[in-house]
Amino acid sequence: MTRTHAFDLAAYASVVNARFELRMRELLPREAPPRLLEAMRYSLEGGGKRFRPLLFVATLDSLGKEGLCYLDVGVAMEMAHTYSLIHDDLPAMDDDDYRRGRPTNHKVFGEAMAILAGDALLTEAFRILAELPLRHADFPPALALELVSGFAHALGAEGMVKGQVLDLEGEGKELPLEGVEEIHRHKTGAFLRYAVWAAVRIARPPREAEDALSRYAERLGLLFQVQDDILDAVGDAATLGKTPGKDAAQRKATYVTILGLEEAQRLRDRILKEAVEALAPLGEDAFRLEALARFVAARDR
């Protein structure tokens, strides 16, 4: 039995998430207007896999750093991710009524407050990263600046926002497979790659490990989206916690619409194999990251 097979990912995630939730509440703004803070917390604390912080912590742990010591970075990631979900659900974007089994933010608080809640979460995320040297005396200011810069690139006009634009512009068009990959390399993949990249910048591993993790993160982002497309095609609302079939209804090109369900599933399995193989230079230390990749491929929500 390998270390990977013996590893209990659920138990590991439970420990990380318990600490994460406490730190996240500590870092929320203290003097925000009550209704705004309520809207922020509604989406931020409304469940979710906390996958990006978990990926970040697992990467640090795999590189010999104590990931739980850097939870502030994970909180910033989750705030920014939540902002993107709030705005993505708006009528002007995907027009979703449910997220994580509950009414979406704008359905509860109205569109204006939902927009402001998303704006506030993104702004707070940058504040948390920028203030890392103030809260942690041994955190190098130059490293904080590097993390902020990478954060902006991952989220902005060359990263996640670019993916959103390509996604909107692709509605109703027959895109080639390369076009779908381009959308999700930015919309989904850029921020997942940042979670791994940020851990690498903190841990400073040898170049071979850095290159291996870069390949892994690229494959993981693609794996995440292929499985998302599969779930959108075959999942049910009760399990997914959101409305399935939205991509087809909005005439969006997906891996399933282009390849068919069975071929998309084969692609998912092939990408999983590539992600696991990319971790080979890390040896036995990669067991957490391999488990996360297998979780992404097998998840049902």
FENTADA-V941678 format. One record per residue. SS is DSSP state (~ for helix, > for strand, _ for the rest). D_CENTER is the distance of its C-alpha to the mean C-alpha in whole Angstrom. Layout:
BEGIN
ss=SS d_center=D_CENTER
ss=SS d_center=D_CENTER
END
This chain:
BEGIN
ss=_ d_center=30
ss=_ d_center=28
ss=~ d_center=26
ss=~ d_center=23
ss=~ d_center=24
ss=~ d_center=26
ss=_ d_center=22
ss=_ d_center=21
ss=~ d_center=17
ss=~ d_center=18
ss=~ d_center=20
ss=~ d_center=18
ss=~ d_center=15
ss=~ d_center=18
ss=~ d_center=19
ss=~ d_center=16
ss=~ d_center=15
ss=~ d_center=18
ss=~ d_center=18
ss=~ d_center=15
ss=~ d_center=16
ss=~ d_center=20
ss=~ d_center=18
ss=~ d_center=16
ss=~ d_center=19
ss=~ d_center=21
ss=~ d_center=19
ss=_ d_center=20
ss=_ d_center=22
ss=_ d_center=26
ss=_ d_center=28
ss=_ d_center=26
ss=_ d_center=28
ss=~ d_center=27
ss=~ d_center=26
ss=~ d_center=24
ss=~ d_center=22
ss=~ d_center=23
ss=~ d_center=21
ss=~ d_center=18
ss=~ d_center=18
ss=~ d_center=18
ss=~ d_center=15
ss=~ d_center=13
ss=_ d_center=15
ss=_ d_center=15
ss=_ d_center=14
ss=_ d_center=10
ss=_ d_center=9
ss=_ d_center=8
ss=~ d_center=6
ss=~ d_center=4
ss=~ d_center=8
ss=~ d_center=10
ss=~ d_center=9
ss=~ d_center=10
ss=~ d_center=13
ss=~ d_center=14
ss=~ d_center=14
ss=~ d_center=16
ss=~ d_center=18
ss=~ d_center=19
ss=_ d_center=20
ss=_ d_center=23
ss=_ d_center=21
ss=_ d_center=21
ss=~ d_center=17
ss=~ d_center=18
ss=~ d_center=20
ss=~ d_center=17
ss=~ d_center=15
ss=~ d_center=16
ss=~ d_center=13
ss=~ d_center=10
ss=~ d_center=12
ss=~ d_center=12
ss=~ d_center=8
ss=~ d_center=8
ss=~ d_center=11
ss=~ d_center=9
ss=~ d_center=6
ss=~ d_center=9
ss=~ d_center=12
ss=~ d_center=10
ss=~ d_center=10
ss=~ d_center=14
ss=~ d_center=15
ss=~ d_center=14
ss=_ d_center=16
ss=_ d_center=19
ss=_ d_center=22
ss=_ d_center=22
ss=_ d_center=19
ss=_ d_center=18
ss=_ d_center=20
ss=_ d_center=19
ss=_ d_center=21
ss=> d_center=19
ss=> d_center=15
ss=_ d_center=15
ss=_ d_center=18
ss=> d_center=20
ss=> d_center=21
ss=_ d_center=18
ss=~ d_center=19
ss=~ d_center=21
ss=~ d_center=23
ss=~ d_center=24
ss=~ d_center=24
ss=_ d_center=25
ss=~ d_center=24
ss=~ d_center=25
ss=~ d_center=23
ss=~ d_center=20
ss=~ d_center=20
ss=~ d_center=21
ss=~ d_center=19
ss=~ d_center=16
ss=~ d_center=18
ss=~ d_center=18
ss=~ d_center=15
ss=~ d_center=14
ss=~ d_center=17
ss=~ d_center=17
ss=~ d_center=14
ss=~ d_center=16
ss=~ d_center=19
ss=~ d_center=18
ss=~ d_center=17
ss=~ d_center=20
ss=_ d_center=22
ss=~ d_center=21
ss=~ d_center=25
ss=~ d_center=26
ss=~ d_center=25
ss=_ d_center=25
ss=_ d_center=28
ss=_ d_center=27
ss=_ d_center=24
ss=_ d_center=25
ss=~ d_center=25
ss=~ d_center=25
ss=~ d_center=22
ss=~ d_center=20
ss=~ d_center=21
ss=~ d_center=20
ss=~ d_center=16
ss=~ d_center=17
ss=~ d_center=18
ss=~ d_center=15
ss=~ d_center=12
ss=~ d_center=15
ss=~ d_center=15
ss=~ d_center=11
ss=~ d_center=11
ss=_ d_center=15
ss=_ d_center=17
ss=_ d_center=17
ss=_ d_center=13
ss=~ d_center=11
ss=~ d_center=14
ss=~ d_center=16
ss=~ d_center=14
ss=~ d_center=14
ss=~ d_center=18
ss=~ d_center=18
ss=~ d_center=17
ss=~ d_center=20
ss=~ d_center=22
ss=_ d_center=22
ss=_ d_center=23
ss=_ d_center=26
ss=_ d_center=26
ss=_ d_center=27
ss=_ d_center=24
ss=_ d_center=25
ss=~ d_center=22
ss=~ d_center=22
ss=~ d_center=21
ss=~ d_center=18
ss=~ d_center=17
ss=~ d_center=17
ss=~ d_center=15
ss=~ d_center=12
ss=~ d_center=12
ss=~ d_center=12
ss=~ d_center=10
ss=_ d_center=7
ss=~ d_center=8
ss=~ d_center=9
ss=~ d_center=6
ss=~ d_center=5
ss=~ d_center=9
ss=~ d_center=9
ss=~ d_center=8
ss=~ d_center=11
ss=~ d_center=13
ss=~ d_center=13
ss=~ d_center=14
ss=~ d_center=17
ss=~ d_center=18
ss=~ d_center=19
ss=~ d_center=20
ss=_ d_center=22
ss=_ d_center=23
ss=_ d_center=25
ss=~ d_center=25
ss=~ d_center=25
ss=~ d_center=22
ss=~ d_center=20
ss=~ d_center=20
ss=~ d_center=20
ss=~ d_center=16
ss=~ d_center=16
ss=~ d_center=17
ss=~ d_center=15
ss=~ d_center=11
ss=~ d_center=13
ss=~ d_center=14
ss=~ d_center=11
ss=~ d_center=9
ss=~ d_center=12
ss=~ d_center=12
ss=~ d_center=9
ss=~ d_center=11
ss=~ d_center=14
ss=~ d_center=14
ss=~ d_center=12
ss=~ d_center=15
ss=~ d_center=18
ss=~ d_center=17
ss=~ d_center=17
ss=~ d_center=21
ss=~ d_center=22
ss=_ d_center=20
ss=_ d_center=22
ss=~ d_center=21
ss=~ d_center=22
ss=~ d_center=19
ss=~ d_center=16
ss=_ d_center=17
ss=_ d_center=17
ss=_ d_center=19
ss=_ d_center=19
ss=_ d_center=21
ss=~ d_center=20
ss=~ d_center=19
ss=~ d_center=23
ss=~ d_center=24
ss=_ d_center=23
ss=_ d_center=24
ss=_ d_center=21
ss=_ d_center=21
ss=_ d_center=19
ss=~ d_center=19
ss=~ d_center=21
ss=~ d_center=23
ss=~ d_center=24
ss=~ d_center=24
ss=_ d_center=25
ss=~ d_center=24
ss=~ d_center=25
ss=~ d_center=25
ss=~ d_center=21
ss=~ d_center=21
ss=~ d_center=23
ss=~ d_center=21
ss=~ d_center=18
ss=~ d_center=20
ss=~ d_center=21
ss=~ d_center=18
ss=~ d_center=17
ss=~ d_center=20
ss=~ d_center=20
ss=~ d_center=17
ss=~ d_center=19
ss=~ d_center=22
ss=~ d_center=20
ss=~ d_center=20
ss=~ d_center=23
ss=~ d_center=24
ss=~ d_center=23
ss=~ d_center=25
ss=~ d_center=25
ss=~ d_center=22
ss=~ d_center=20
ss=~ d_center=20
ss=~ d_center=17
ss=~ d_center=15
ss=~ d_center=17
ss=~ d_center=16
ss=~ d_center=12
ss=~ d_center=13
ss=~ d_center=16
ss=~ d_center=14
ss=~ d_center=11
ss=~ d_center=15
ss=~ d_center=16
ss=_ d_center=14
ss=_ d_center=16
ss=_ d_center=14
END
